[in-house]
Amino acid sequence: MTQHITEEHAQRWVAGYLRAWTSEDPADIEALFADDAESHEWPYATAWVGRPAIVEGWRVRSPWQEGGWTFDWTLLAINGDTFAVKGTGVYEKLGTFDNLWVVTLDDDGRCVFFRMWNNEV
């Protein structure tokens, strides 16, 4: 049976994402994703499959945060076990990026499939 997530589930997951992006702590990143999760980002050639690959991929990007960053977001939609977010990330050194995330959660609230479209503004 498909889980029906709520706005609270989505808010909690995004808060965890921002905590993990800030801390870069592998435990914070691991808490977000199921063992066999997939993470895909466009236009980048990422296809991180499995929690270890996702953690490593995130940690390689830690230089992106140098100088500081902010992220503002809005929940666009919820459909069953999936939600969509529109976000804007502003990085001191990299610039501004509009994001569209589509996130599918399992029954434990962990992401099983993450899709992000990332467009430099």
NUKEMI-277970 format. One line per 5 residues: number of its first residue (from 1); their letters; for each residue x, y, z of N, C-alpha, C, CB. Coordinates in steps of 0.02 Angstrom, whole numbers, plus 50000, padded with zeros to 5 digits. Glycine has a CB too. Example, Ala and Ser with C-alpha at 12.3 -4.5 7.8 and 13.67 -1.06 7.14 Angstrom:
// residues 2
1 = as = 50660,49716,50390,50615,49775,50390,50660,49835,50390,50565,49776,50452; 50642,49888,50354,50684,49947,50357,50645,50002,50394,50704,49970,50286 $
***
This chain:
// residues 121
1 = mtqhi = 50042,49941,50000,50000,50000,50000,50044,50063,50000,49952,50000,50061; 50028,50110,49959,50066,50172,49954,50054,50216,50014,50049,50210,49889; 50108,50239,50042,50104,50286,50098,50077,50353,50073,50175,50295,50131; 50037,50386,50114,50013,50452,50098,50047,50500,50146,49935,50457,50103; 50096,50536,50120,50133,50582,50164,50094,50647,50172,50203,50596,50135 $
6 = teeha = 50113,50685,50222,50081,50748,50238,50131,50805,50227,50054,50748,50310; 50106,50865,50232,50149,50924,50228,50203,50921,50283,50107,50989,50234; 50184,50897,50342,50232,50890,50396,50288,50842,50379,50196,50866,50460; 50273,50786,50346,50325,50739,50324,50375,50774,50277,50293,50678,50288; 50347,50812,50229,50390,50847,50181,50433,50899,50215,50347,50880,50126 $
11 = qrwva = 50403,50938,50260,50441,50989,50296,50496,50958,50338,50394,51030,50341; 50481,50903,50371,50531,50869,50412,50589,50844,50369,50499,50811,50451; 50573,50816,50311,50626,50789,50268,50670,50846,50242,50597,50749,50210; 50640,50901,50219,50679,50957,50194,50722,50987,50250,50633,51011,50163; 50695,50992,50310,50735,51017,50367,50795,50972,50379,50691,51022,50431 $
16 = gylra = 50785,50907,50373,50841,50860,50380,50892,50868,50325,50815,50789,50381; 50868,50880,50265,50912,50892,50207,50956,50952,50221,50872,50901,50142; 50926,51007,50242,50964,51068,50256,51013,51058,50313,50917,51126,50271; 50993,51021,50364,51038,51005,50420,51098,50966,50394,51000,50965,50475; 51085,50916,50352,51139,50874,50325,51184,50914,50278,51110,50813,50288 $
21 = wtsed = 51155,50957,50237,51196,50997,50191,51241,51045,50231,51151,51037,50142; 51215,51069,50287,51253,51115,50329,51308,51078,50368,51207,51151,50378; 51291,51022,50398,51338,50986,50441,51389,50945,50403,51300,50941,50488; 51369,50920,50344,51410,50874,50305,51426,50810,50343,51475,50908,50284; 51390,50798,50397,51400,50738,50438,51369,50678,50403,51369,50748,50510 $
26 = padie = 51408,50625,50390,51380,50566,50356,51317,50539,50391,51432,50512,50353; 51314,50541,50457,51255,50516,50492,51193,50557,50475,51266,50516,50568; 51201,50623,50467,51144,50665,50448,51121,50650,50377,51162,50740,50455; 51168,50638,50332,51151,50621,50263,51118,50553,50261,51215,50623,50218; 51147,50504,50295,51120,50436,50296,51048,50434,50322,51163,50390,50338 $
31 = alfad = 51033,50477,50371,50966,50478,50401,50912,50496,50350,50964,50527,50459; 50930,50529,50296,50882,50551,50246,50863,50497,50196,50909,50610,50210; 50908,50449,50184,50901,50404,50127,50896,50331,50148,50958,50414,50081; 50854,50294,50112,50848,50222,50120,50912,50189,50094,50785,50194,50083; 50924,50127,50114,50985,50091,50094,50995,50090,50018,50983,50020,50119 $
36 = daesh = 50941,50079,49981,50945,50071,49909,50920,50133,49871,50905,50011,49887; 50923,50191,49903,50898,50253,49873,50937,50271,49810,50903,50310,49923; 50904,50310,49768,50936,50338,49709,50930,50414,49711,50904,50310,49644; 50983,50448,49688,50984,50521,49684,51008,50541,49615,51030,50551,49740; 50968,50580,49580,50983,50601,49512,50975,50677,49507,50938,50565,49461 $
41 = ewpya = 51024,50710,49477,51021,50783,49469,51035,50801,49397,51070,50818,49516; 50996,50847,49371,51007,50873,49304,51023,50947,49310,50945,50862,49257; 51069,50975,49275,51101,50947,49215,51165,50908,49231,51118,51003,49168; 51179,50895,49294,51240,50859,49313,51232,50785,49299,51257,50871,49386; 51287,50753,49284,51288,50681,49269,51294,50641,49334,51345,50663,49220 $
46 = tawvg = 51244,50647,49377,51245,50608,49439,51192,50554,49435,51233,50654,49501; 51211,50497,49457,51166,50440,49465,51193,50402,49525,51161,50395,49400; 51183,50431,49583,51208,50401,49645,51156,50349,49668,51221,50454,49700; 51176,50287,49668,51130,50233,49686,51158,50199,49749,51122,50181,49628; 51116,50198,49801,51136,50170,49865,51159,50224,49912,51190,50117,49856 $
51 = rpaiv = 51144,50215,49976,51161,50265,50027,51235,50283,50027,51140,50239,50095; 51282,50235,50024,51353,50254,50025,51373,50300,49967,51397,50192,50023; 51347,50288,49908,51362,50330,49850,51334,50401,49859,51335,50300,49786; 51275,50405,49888,51244,50471,49900,51285,50509,49952,51171,50463,49925; 51305,50477,50006,51346,50511,50057,51411,50536,50026,51361,50463,50116 $
56 = egwrv = 51445,50494,49987,51508,50513,49956,51498,50571,49908,51540,50454,49920; 51445,50568,49868,51430,50622,49821,51419,50689,49855,51369,50605,49780; 51383,50688,49910,51371,50750,49948,51437,50777,49975,51322,50737,50006; 51477,50733,50003,51539,50756,50036,51589,50784,49987,51570,50698,50075; 51589,50760,49925,51633,50788,49874,51614,50860,49858,51629,50745,49810 $
61 = rspwq = 51551,50877,49869,51527,50944,49853,51535,50994,49910,51455,50941,49833; 51567,50975,49964,51574,51021,50021,51605,51088,50002,51614,50989,50075; 51651,51093,49953,51678,51158,49935,51626,51207,49909,51732,51150,49883; 51569,51182,49886,51516,51226,49862,51493,51274,49917,51457,51185,49837; 51499,51253,49979,51473,51293,50035,51520,51347,50058,51457,51247,50092 $
66 = eggwt = 51583,51347,50035,51631,51395,50058,51606,51466,50046,51699,51385,50023; 51611,51508,50096,51587,51577,50092,51515,51586,50114,51594,51601,50022; 51479,51530,50122,51410,51533,50147,51359,51522,50092,51398,51599,50179; 51299,51507,50114,51244,51493,50068,51178,51499,50105,51252,51422,50038; 51125,51507,50067,51056,51507,50093,51013,51465,50046,51028,51580,50100 $
71 = fdwtl = 50956,51441,50072,50909,51403,50032,50839,51420,50055,50923,51327,50036; 50799,51447,50010,50728,51459,50023,50688,51412,49980,50709,51534,50008; 50632,51386,50008,50594,51336,49971,50520,51342,49985,50618,51266,49988; 50482,51313,49938,50409,51311,49942,50387,51240,49922,50376,51365,49896; 50342,51213,49961,50312,51149,49944,50261,51160,49888,50278,51115,50006 $
76 = laing = 50270,51124,49832,50226,51133,49774,50168,51084,49773,50265,51126,49711; 50182,51022,49791,50130,50970,49785,50149,50908,49825,50118,50951,49711; 50098,50871,49844,50106,50805,49875,50059,50758,49838,50090,50807,49953; 50086,50699,49820,50046,50649,49786,50066,50581,49813,50055,50652,49708; 50027,50554,49859,50041,50488,49888,50105,50490,49928,50046,50436,49834 $
81 = dtfav = 50157,50455,49904,50220,50451,49939,50273,50499,49912,50246,50380,49935; 50252,50546,49870,50298,50590,49835,50278,50663,49845,50300,50573,49759; 50329,50706,49852,50316,50778,49856,50364,50815,49811,50321,50803,49928; 50344,50877,49792,50385,50920,49749,50398,50985,49785,50350,50932,49681; 50459,51010,49776,50482,51072,49808,50514,51116,49755,50533,51056,49865 $
86 = kgtgv = 50499,51181,49758,50535,51231,49719,50580,51267,49768,50487,51280,49681; 50644,51271,49753,50691,51304,49797,50739,51349,49760,50730,51253,49837; 50769,51395,49798,50821,51438,49772,50880,51436,49819,50795,51511,49762; 50936,51413,49793,50998,51411,49831,51043,51468,49808,51034,51343,49823; 51069,51506,49856,51114,51561,49841,51180,51545,49876,51085,51630,49865 $
91 = yeklg = 51232,51535,49835,51298,51517,49859,51345,51576,49848,51325,51453,49824; 51381,51596,49899,51426,51653,49895,51475,51646,49837,51465,51661,49960; 51502,51587,49827,51553,51578,49775,51526,51552,49709,51606,51532,49800; 51468,51519,49710,51443,51487,49649,51388,51525,49613,51418,51419,49665; 51350,51566,49650,51295,51602,49620,51228,51576,49644,51299,51598,49545 $
96 = tfdnl = 51176,51591,49606,51107,51574,49623,51081,51519,49578,51062,51637,49619; 51045,51472,49609,51018,51414,49573,50945,51404,49592,51060,51351,49588; 50903,51398,49541,50833,51377,49552,50832,51302,49548,50784,51409,49499; 50797,51271,49596,50792,51198,49600,50720,51176,49596,50825,51172,49664; 50709,51119,49567,50646,51083,49572,50664,51014,49597,50607,51080,49504 $
101 = wvvtl = 50637,50995,49655,50649,50929,49684,50585,50888,49680,50674,50934,49757; 50592,50825,49664,50538,50776,49670,50566,50720,49714,50512,50749,49599; 50534,50709,49772,50560,50665,49823,50507,50611,49839,50580,50705,49887; 50527,50548,49835,50483,50493,49854,50510,50462,49919,50479,50440,49798; 50465,50456,49968,50484,50430,50034,50457,50359,50044,50458,50476,50089 $
106 = dddgr = 50493,50321,50085,50467,50255,50105,50425,50262,50169,50526,50205,50116; 50402,50207,50195,50359,50209,50255,50395,50235,50317,50332,50140,50268; 50462,50234,50316,50500,50260,50373,50519,50334,50365,50563,50219,50382; 50496,50365,50311,50511,50436,50299,50578,50448,50268,50507,50472,50364; 50610,50395,50242,50674,50403,50208,50662,50405,50133,50722,50344,50227 $
111 = cvffr = 50704,50444,50101,50699,50451,50028,50721,50388,49993,50740,50511,50004; 50681,50366,49945,50700,50309,49903,50718,50333,49832,50643,50258,49900; 50692,50391,49813,50707,50418,49747,50706,50494,49750,50656,50392,49693; 50762,50524,49732,50770,50597,49733,50788,50620,49663,50824,50620,49786; 50749,50666,49636,50763,50695,49571,50767,50770,49581,50707,50677,49518 $
116 = mwnne = 50821,50801,49554,50828,50873,49559,50847,50902,49491,50881,50892,49613; 50812,50955,49472,50831,50995,49415,50861,51058,49444,50770,51009,49367; 50922,51075,49423,50961,51128,49452,50979,51177,49396,51024,51101,49488; 50953,51239,49400,50964,51287,49347,50996,51350,49374,50898,51304,49312; 51055,51366,49347,51088,51428,49369,51049,51488,49343,51162,51431,49344 $
121 = v = 51038,51536,49388,50999,51595,49371,51045,51649,49343,50960,51622,49432 $
***
